[in-house]
Amino acid sequence: MKRLLLTLLATLIVLIIAVPAAVVGYQYWYEPGSDVTSASVIDRAEQLRRGAYLSRIGDCMACHTARGGQAYAGGRAIVTPFGNIYAPNITPHAETGIGTWTSDDFWRALHNGKSKKGEFLYPAFPYTNYTRMTRADTDAIFAYLRTLEPVSQQNRAPELRFPYNQRILLAAWRTLYFTPGVFEPDQSKPADWNRGAYLVQGPGHCSACHTSRTVLGGSEEKLDLAGGLIPLQNWYAPALTGGAENGLGNWEARHIADLLTTGISMRSTASGPMAEVVGQSLQYLDKADAAAIAGYLKSLPQANAQLGSRAGISSGNAEQVLQEGQRIYEKYCVDCHRANGQGHPPAYPPLAGNRALTLDNPLNPIRMVLNGGYPPSTQGNPRPYGMPPFAHELSDAEVAAVVSYLRNAWGHKASLVSPVEVSRYRGAPLY
């Protein structure tokens, strides 16, 4: 019996050591796509044009440029629940940038999430999406980046809490959440559908915000594009799936394309972090790509609804709260959004039937009432109308009342909002 127990203990010790070692070794050495080489470039100017375009719609500059800093020189803090990660310098500076990188090194980073030296990259860099990109497109982006002015700016090391600062542990994370692989077109779908799918899944990395995350920061694959809280930014990214109730199913494709390229549409306006994405990136989508993305999103199946609780309005003072909310709405909101909630789109979006109001999480309407907001200034809407902030004029209870009213007017059915929820976001950064 003693010999059996010792054998079992020895086996357990071996497994405890061998399994993690095997995972780390596998992740270090497994590099699918490493045999994919660059194709010869016939039209250099066209490659650079495509690289600039993909870099822009992938919004590379947003992360790789510190506020007030030089473009692509890095230094911007990517705030995560585990600490701050600072985007690196990706100008062609030989010492502090990627000036000594080859196109193979760049492909390795985007496709396999590894640095030039083979280190695991933190997934704040969305290589989990960029792996879907073709070699030709990553080569085009790299060629464009090589044309930038080299900037001497040292990179900052990540500031992560233990144990997240132990980079070797990313081997386990990658095993759980990362499968390298280029986008494979669906041969049963038309070319524009596949183009939209490629842009959404690859360079657009839409799931980075619009998909819920696990406690370890991995995407919930079963809830892809079904909406999710943007960590530490105090905004909720809504579902992009095709469901009619909480998705884009009852939107017209042209209204989706309008929102992406101008920041406004007959259904909604872009605000919060999405306004920055539209202003810096998506407004430059060409018409065919914007239409392809819209068509692809509308085709996606209904996501699990995250609508407000139907039983949530049974509070004892519900009627009093909703009456107070209606009074506030009629005083401050009715001129722009009208008594029937239809608004004056596209300048002032409709509130009746607005899915942002009936989501289980009332974060976005709370933030809009408190802080107001403007859609971005874009080529298609250079002088946007906006909503003023009411944080200075309305108490937490009043904001809760008017948001509760919006969530239950014009046929909406959702839970009431408490003053405590409003207080939580009153002093929060915009994003």
N, C-alpha and C positions, 0 to 999 in steps of 0.2 A: 504493500500500500504506500509506504514511504517513497519507494522508488518511482511509483506511478505519479505521485504528487510532484516529485522533483522533475520528472520528465515533462509534466504539464506546465510547470513553472518555467522551465527552460524554453519550452516551445513558445510560451507567452512572451517571454523576454525577447526572443528572436523576432517574433512578429512585430512587437512594439518598435524594434529597431529597424527591421527590414522593410516594413511597409512604408513608413515615411521616407526612408532612403530611396526606395524604388520610385515613389511619387516624385521626389525632387530630381532624381536622375532622369526619369522619363521626361519631365517638363523641360529640363535643361537641354536634352539632346534631341527631343522630338521637334522638328521644324518642317512641317509640311509646306510645300511650295518653294522650298529652297532650291529646287531644280528648275524653277521657272525663271527664265532669263529675259532680259530686255529685248524687245523687237527693234529692228533697225528703224530709224526715224527718217522718213522721206521728206516731210515738211516740218522743219524745225519751228517755223513761225506758228504753225497751227498747233504744234505740241505745247508751245508756251502759252498760246491763247487758251487752250483747254486747261492747262495747269492753273492759270490765273483764275479761270472760271470755277474750277472745282475747289480751289483753295478758298474762294469767296463764298460759295454756297455751302461749303463745309464749315464756314465760320472759323477758320484756323486763327485769324488775327485776333478774334475776341479773347481767346484764352492766352495766346502767346504775346499779348501786348499789355503791359501794365498801364493803368490809367495815367495819362499824361506822359507815358514813355514812348520809346521809338517802336515802330511797327515790327512785329515778329521777334523782338529782342528778348522776350520772356519777362519773368518777374512777377506776373500777376498771380495772386494767391487763389488757388482753387480750394474753397472751403468745403471740407467733408466732415462727417460725424466723427472721424478718427483723427482729425488734425488738418493742418494746411499742407497742400502740395503746391509748389511753385512751378508754373509752366516754364520750360527751358527756352533758351535762345535758339531759334531755328533760322537765323540769318547765316549766310555762308562765311562767317568769321572762322578762321582756322583754329583759334585757341578756345574761344568761348561758345562758338556756334556749331554748325554742322559742315563747316568748310572742308573737313577731311573725310566726310562721309562719302560713300559711293551710292549709286542707285540701289545696289544690293542691300546695303545697310538700311536705307530708307524703307525698302520693301519689307525687310525683316521687322522693322519697328511697327509698321502699319499692319502687316499680315500676321505676325507672330507675337507682337507685344514684347519685343526684346530690343535692348539698346545695341549700339555698335559693338560694345564689349560683351554682349550676351547677357546682360543683367535683365531680370524681369522688370518690366515697366509697370508702374502703378496704374490701375484702370481708371483713374481720373482722366487719363488720356484714353479716349474711346476706341481703342484698337479692337475691342469686341465688336464694334460696328465696321471699322475701317478694314478689317480682315475680309469683308465682303467685296472690296474694291478689286478691280482688275490690275494686273501688273502695268498695263499701258497707262492707266489713270494715275497710279502712284508714281510712275516715272514722269508723267506730265507735271504733277505737283512738284516733284523734286527738281525738275528742270526749271520750273518757274522760281522756286525758292532760291536757286542758284543765281538768279539774275538780280536778287535784292542787294541793297547796299550792306556790306558786312558791318555789324555793330559789335563793338567790344563791350560786352556786359556779362559779368560772371553769373553763373547759375546759382540759385539758392537751394540748399538741401531741404528735403521735406521736413516738416515739423510735426511728426506723428507720435501719438502716445504708444507706449509699450502695450502689447506686443506688435502693434501694427507697423512699427518702425523696423521690424525684422523682415527684410525684403525676401528672405528665403521662404517665408511662410506663404508668399504668393504662389508657390508651387501648388499648395492645397487649394487656394482660391481658384486658380486656373483650372484645376481638375474638376472643380464643381461648376464653374460658370463660363468657361471659355472653350469654344471649339473653333479652331481656325478653319477658314474655307471661303473661297471666292463665291460670289452669288451665282447660282445656277438658274438660268431662265426657265420658266415654265412653258414648255412647248405648246401647251393647250391654250395659252393666253396670247393675246395680240402683243405686238412689239411695244406699243405705248404703255400697256399695263406693266410689262417687264421693266421698262425704263423707269416708271414710277416706283416700282418695288425696289429697284436697284438704288435709286436716289434716297429713298426713305431708309432703307436698311443699311446702306453703306455710307456715302459721304455726308448725307444729311443727319445721320445718327439720331433720328427722332426719338428712338426708344430710350436714349440716355435720360430724358426728362419725362417722357410720357408713359413710362412703365414703372410699376411699383418695384421697390428694392427690398431685399432681405436684410436681416440685421448685419450681415457681412458685406452689404453693398452690391450684391449680385442682382441681376435683373430676374424678375419672376417671369420666366418664359411663357407660362400658361396665361399670363395677363399682359402679353405683349401689346403695347400701345393702348392699353385699357385705362390709362390715366394713373397718376401717382403724385405723391407729395415730393416736391423738389427739396432735398435735404438742406436744411439751414438757410433756405432762401425765403421761407414763409410764403410760398405760393403753391397752388395745386395745378399741375399740368393736366388738362382734361383729356378724356379718351379721344383718340383719333380713329377709332374703329367705325364701322358702318352702321352701328345700331341707330335706330330712329329715335329712341328715347334719350339715351345718354351719349350718343356718338354723332356721327356726321351723316347718318343715313337719310335724313330728311332735308339735308342741305343740297342745293344745286352745286354741281361741280364748279361752275364758274364763280360761285361765291367763295368756295374754298380757295380757288386760285387767286381771287381778288384779295382775300385776307392775307395770303402768303406774300403777295407781291406789293401790296399797298398799305397793309396794316389795318384796312377797313373793308367792310363788306355790308351787304344788306342784312346779314345775320348777326354780326359781332364785330368787335374791334380788338386789336392786339394790344395788350397792356402787360405791365410787369416785365419779367425776363423775356417774354415772347416779343415784346416791342423792340427790344435790343436785337434779337435774332433777325426780325424782319428788317429793321433799319440797317444793320451792318451786313446782312447776308442774303436773305431770301428775296429781297426786292430785286436782286440782280438775276433771278431765274429767268431764262428765256420762256416765251409763252408756251412752247411745246412741252418743256419740262414741268412748268407749273401745272399745265393741264394733265400731264401724265401722273403727277403726284396726286392731284385731286381725284382722278379716276381710280387710282389704286386704293386710296384711303376709303373711298365710298364702297369699294368692293369687299372690304374686310368684314368678316362676320361680327355679329353683335358681341360685345364684350360683356362680362359680368357687370350688371348695373350697379352703380354706386350712388343711387338716388336717395334723397332724404327719406327718413322713416315715416311711413304713413300714419303711424300711431303717435308720432311725436308732438302733435298739437293738442293733446288732451290735458295739458297743464291747467291747473285751477284758474289761473289768471290769463289764460290764452286769449280770451275775447278782449280783455282790457289791453293786453300787449299789442294785439293786431289793430285795435282801434287807434292806439297811440302811434303805431307805425304808419297807419294810413294818414293820420294828421300830419306827420312829419313829411311823408311823401308828397302830399298835396301842397305843402309849404315850400319845399326845396327842390323837388324832382319833377313835378308834373309839367313844367314848361318845356323841358327837353324830351322827357320820356312819355308824356301825354297820359291822360287819365286811364286810357285803355291799355297802357303799357306797350303800345306799338312804336313809340319813339319817332324819330325823323331820320331813318337810315339813309345813307351810311354814316352821316355825321354823328347822330345820336342813336345808338343801336336799340332795337326792341328789347324789352324786358319780358314781355309775355312770351312764354314758350322758350325762354332762354335757359339752356341746359346748365349753365354755370350757377344758376340760382338754386337749383333743386338737387345738386349733388349732396351726398351725405356729409361731405366736408364743406362748411360754409366759408372757408378761409378767404377765397377770392372776393366775394361781395363785401365782406367785412373790410378787407384791405382797400377796396375801391372807395367805399364810403369814407373811411378814415383819411386816406391819402390822395384820393382822386387819381387822375392819370391821363396821359396823352398817348395816343398811338404815335408811332414814329413818323418823322418827316421823311417821305419817300418820293421817288420820281413820280409816282402815280397819285400822291396826296401830299404835296410839299408844305401845305399850311393846315395841319390837322386841327380839328376842334378837340376839346378835351373836357374833362370833368374836374371841377375844383375840389379841394379837400375839405372835409367837414369835421376833422378831428378837433379843431379849435372851437367849433360851434356846438357840437353835439356831445352829450355825455355818453359813457359806455352803455347805459340803459337805453338811451335814445337810439344809438346806433344799432343795438340789439333789436329794438322794436321795429325799426324801419327795414332791416334785413329780414327779420321774421315775417313782416308783411309781404315783402317781395317774394319770399319763398312760399307764400300761401295765397297770393292774389292771382287773378286771371286763370283760375283752374289749377294752379300749382298746389302740390301737397307735399310739404316737407316739415321737418322738425323746427321748433323754435330755437332761436339763438339766445344764449345767456350773456349778460354783461361781463361775466368772467371770461368768456371766449374773446370778447372784444378787447378787454383789458390786456389780454395776453399779447395782442398784436399792435397795440396802440403805439408803443415805442420801438417796434421792430424795424430794422433797416428795410428800405424799399426792396432791395434784392442784392 
